[in-house]
Amino acid sequence: MSTTDFYELAIRCLTNEGTDHDWKELEKFLQKREYRQLYQKLASSFPSEEKNSPQYNLERSLNRLRSGISLDEKRVPTRKKGRIKVLLRGLVAASVAAVIALGTVKYHSGKEDIQSKSEKVAWLKKSAPAGQQVRVLLSDGTQVILNGNSQLRYASNYASQSVRKVFLSGEAFFTVKHNDKKEFEVVTGHVVTRDLGTRFNVEAYAEDSIITVALVDGAIEVSSPVARHLQLKPHQKLTYHASDNSQEVNSFNVAELTGWKDQLLIFHNKPLPVVLEKLSRHYGKPIVFHDSALNQIVLTTQFKQKSLDQVLEVLSYAVGVKFIDKGDSILAVKNNSDRKRNEN
């Protein structure tokens, strides 16, 4: 594959339009230093969340360019097709190079502006809307999967910093590209997780008073107000409680805790309110209840690639709860007919 192929892959992934196959192919490119450097330059030219920008729409423009040349190609004798294909690849490469040049000039100009005022660095943001997941490939090859209602923030010069630091609000799964000379840190409120070469999950939603850090494999070091530089072993989870400034370390089930990234939801002896909260975040629609009797329901179940309607249908039958769609939310109520049947 050529450099032009690399640019097209990178653009699709940076605009969240890349397929799983695209991500795998891009990861192969990033094994080489020169492509990691190109990716870093390209990433810095994409302003966060500016979907109407020329950069964001570049892939659509390239598609139109390819489409237009394909039409012209049909009208050209066969002996000239090879020349047109070469021209197409040149135009694509030139278009991408122009965007990089514009982005780099814009970035450097902005950086000088900012530094002259307050010595601040520009920040990039990636967000996952409610009910969706977003894959982020950082310029050093680190992969991040953001869960719904989550945001990742990092400096535009992230890869060149002495400590590669990202800030997370929500939940994310990290596969870190380890670098002995540059540490990788995830900052979530009072808790800082430092990578020592690993895959791990962090959950830290702003509305929750609990932060969890779970190590799948490798090694991480976690610092909180309770303890500094605490090293976790694989399959260990640290839970920090901000309400009373306490924490504990326990073992965990990997599939249950990280299955969300593979559309797998597993609940083992979980209270129904906990299950409903997880479902609300996963599907992006609030599920509320007012009946305190629902607090007493505990269940064990799992769902693999099911729609919200399918999940609620199973729960309704299993625990005797009726779910009423209110438009912007779903109300859960105890099924009275089920209650009367049990009393009889």
N, C-alpha and C positions, 0 to 999 in steps of 0.2 A: 504494500500500500504506500501511496505517495504522501508528500506533505499536504497537498490539496485535500486528500482524503482525511487527513488528520484535522485540518481546519474545519471541514464540514461536520465531522464527528463532534469536535469540541463545541461548535456553535449549537448543535442540536442539544447537547447535554447542558450547556450553560443556560439555554432557554427552556429547560425542563421538558423538552420534546424528544429526548433520546430514549430508545428502547433498551431493554436489558442487554441485547446484543451489542448496541452502540456503546454502552458503558464498558462491556468486556473488551471490545476492540480498542476503545480509548485507553483503557488501563494498560494494554500491551504497548501502545505508543509511549506512555509515560514511564515505561521502564528505562527509557533513554533520556539522558540529561537534557539534550537539546530540545526535546519535545516538552519536557517539564517546564523549561524556560519559556518556550513559545506559549504554552498553556497559561502560564502566569501572566504574561503580557496581555493575552487575549481576555482573560478573566477580568483584569483591571479595567478594561475598556467597556465593561457592561455595567451601567449604573443599576443599583439594586431597585427592583420593583418598578422600573420605568418601562412598562410594556409598550408604550407608544413611541419609544425612541428608535432611531434608525438602526442602532445595534440590535435591538430586540427583534426587529422585523427583517434583519439581514437574511435569515434563512429563507423567509418567504420570497425575498427579492431574488435570491439565488435560484430558487425553484422556478420563479417566473423567467429568469434569464435562461435556465436550462430548457424550459418549455419553449421559449421563443426560438432558440437556436435549433431545437428539434424540429420545429415547423419549417424553418429555413432549410434544414438538412434534407427534408423530403423533396424540396424543389431543386436540389443541386445534384448534378450527375455523380454517379458512384465514385469516380476517381477523385473527387474533391472531399469526400466525407472524412478522410483521415485528417485533412488540414483543418476542417471545422472542429473536430474533436479536440485537436491540439489547441485551437483558438479558445474553445469553451473552457478548458482547464486553465488556460492562461488568464482568462477573464475572471474566473472564480478566484484564483489565487490573488490576482491583482485587487479584486474587491475586498477580500479578507485583509490583505496587507494594508489597504487604505484605511479600513476600519481600525486596525491595530495602530496605525500611525496617528489617526485622529484621536483615538482613545488615549494613547500615550501622551500626546501633546496636551490634551485636555487634563489628564491626570497630573502631569508635572506642573502645568500652569496653575491648577487648583491647589496643588500641594504647596507651591511656593507662596501662593496667596494666603493659605491657612497658616503656614509656618510663620509668615511675617507678622501675623496677628497674635496667635496664641500657641504656636508650636504644636498643633494637633495633627493627627493623622486621619485621612479619610477612612470611612468605615463602609464595609459591604454587608448586606443583609440578605438572608435567604429565609423564606417563610413557607410553611405548609398550612394551607387553609383547613378549616374544620372538616373532618371526614376524608381527608386526602393525605397522601404521603409524598414527600419530595426527596429525591436523591441529589446529593451535593458532592461533587468531586473537587477537593481543594487542590491548589496548584502543586503541592508536594506529593500528590497521589493518595492522600488520606480520603477515605470514603465515609460519608455521613448519610444516614437515612433519618429524615425528620418525620415524626408522627404528627397527626393533626393538631392544629392550634399551637404549633411550635415555631420558634424563630432562632436562627443561628446568626451571630454577628461576629465579624472578624475584620482586622485591619487590611487595607488594600495591599500593604507590603508584608502580609502575614508570613510568607515563606522566607523572607530575608531577616526576620526578627530573631534575636538570640533565643527567645522562647516563643514557640508557635502557640499562640493563645487564642481560644475562641470562647464566646459567651453564649450560653444556652438558656432559653426560657421555654419550658415544655419538656418533650421527651425525644431522645435520639439514640441511635445505635451507631457506634464508631468502630471503624476498622482503620487503625492508625498505621501510616507508613513510618516505621521507626527510623530515627536518626540519632545516633549516639552523641552528636555534637549539638543537637537542638531539641530540647524537650518540647513535649506537646501537652498543653493544659486545657481543661474544660472548666470554666468558671460558672457556677450556678449559685447565686446568692452568697451564702456563708461557706459553701463547700467548694473546694478546688480539687479536681482529679488530675493527677499527673500520669501520663502514659510511660510505661517502661517496655513497650512492645506488645500490643494486645488488641483484643476486641472486647468492648464493654458497652453497657447500656446505662444511660443516665435519665432519670425522670425528676423534673423540678418545675412543675407548673406554678405560675405566680399565685394562683388562688389557693394552692395547697400549702400547709405548714410542714410538709414532709418532703425530704429529698432522698432519693435512693440512687445508689451507684452499685451496679452489679457486674462482676467480672466473669466473662465467658471463658477466655483463655489468655495466657500471657501473664502480665503483672502490671498493677497500677498502684499508685500511692495517693491516698486521700487525706486532705487536711480540712479540718473543721474547727469551730470554736472549742469543741470538746477535746480533740486530739490532733496533733500534727504528725504528718509523715507516716500515717498508718498504711502499711502494705497489705493488700488483699491477695488471697490465693484464688485460683480458678474455682468458680461456682460458689464464691462468697459474695454476699450483698451487705453493704453498709446502709443503714437507714438512720437519717438524722432528723430529729424532731425539733423544729425551731420554737415551738410553743413552750417547751420546758428546757431547751438547750441540752438534750440528751441524745444518745445514739446507741445502736447495737449492731453487731455483725452476726449474720445467720447464713446458712446455706440456702440455696434456691433451686427451683426447677427451671432449667434454661428455656425449654419450649414454652412454659407458662409465662415467663417474664418477657421473653424477646419474640414470641410468636407473632406479635402484631405486625412486624415488618414483612411477614410472609402470609398475611391475611389469615392467621390462625389465632383464635381467641380461646384460651384455656382458663377455666375457673375451678379451683379445688377448695371445697369447703369455704366458699366466700359468701358473706352476707349479701342479700339481694341489692341493697343500696350501693354496695361497692361494684357489683356487676353492672347495675344500671349506669353508674358514673363512667365506667370503662366503655360501655356501649355508646354513651352520649359522645364521648371524645372520638371514638373510632369512626362512628358514622356521621358525626357533625350535626346531630340534632338532639337538643336537650330532652331528657326523659325525667320527669318530675313526679313526686308523689306527696300526699299529705296524710295518708293513713299510717299511723305508727306501727300497726300490725305487720307491715311489710319489713320492718327492721328485724323481726324474729325469723324470717325465712333465710335459710342457708342452703346453698346448692353446689353441686359439682357437675360441670358440663363443659362441652367445647364445641366450637363452630369453626368450620373451614370454608372460607370463601362463600359465606352466606350473605344474602341481602338483609337489611334491617327488618323488613317485613317477615322474612323467614325466621329470623332469630326470635322476634317477639311472638310469633305464632307458637314456636316450641316452648318458650317460657310461659306463655298463657296456659297452655295445656299442662305443663309440668308442675307449676306452683300455684295455679288457680288465680292468676292475676289478669285483669282486663286492661288492655292498652288502648287509649282513646287519642286519636290524632287531632291536635288542636291547631294545626297549621304550622306555626313556628316552633312547636314543642309537642311532646307526647305525654299524656297524663296516665300514670299507672294507678289502678284502683283494685282493691280486693274484689274478686268475683263473688257477688252475693248469692247467685244461684248455686255456686260451688260450695259456699259456706252452709247454705240451707240443706244441701244434699248430704253434707258430712254430719250435720246435726241430726238428721233423720236416720 
